Structures are given as C-alpha cells and as structure tokens.
Amino acid sequence: MSRRDLLTRVQSSRAMDYVGEFSAALSPWRHEPAVGEFLHRARTEWAIDI
C-alpha cells in the first residue's frame, strides 16, 4: 500500500483518532516534503487538527 492509500482507507472514528495521533507524532518532521504532503492531506481531506 502506498502512503497515498492510507488516508483513503480511513473510515471509522477510531481510525481517524489513529491518523490524528500519527499526524501529531510526525509534526516535528513536517518540513520533509513527504511528511508535509501527508499532514496537508490529513488536514484538508479529513479535517485532522494537528
């Protein structure tokens, strides 16, 4: 599974919680291009508050 597929598989509120925790853990690396892209998608597609 590619990193792009990860967010497309999120359907339950529990999964959303996991994505939120994962996104928070990635925050220190937000300046890395792939991490920044993932965090942007998490915020815009799923309204994850990071």
RAKAKA-V210708 format. One record per pair of residues at least 12 apart in sequence whose ideal C-beta (glycine too) atoms are under 7 Angstrom apart, sorted by the first residue. I is the first residue (numbers start at 0). J is the second residue. Records with the same first field share a line. If there is no record, write none. Layout:
# RAKAKA-V210708
I = J  J
This chain:
# RAKAKA-V210708
2 = 33  37
6 = 40  41  44  45
9 = 45
15 = 45
18 = 41  45  47
19 = 47
22 = 38  41  47  49
23 = 49
25 = 37  38
26 = 49
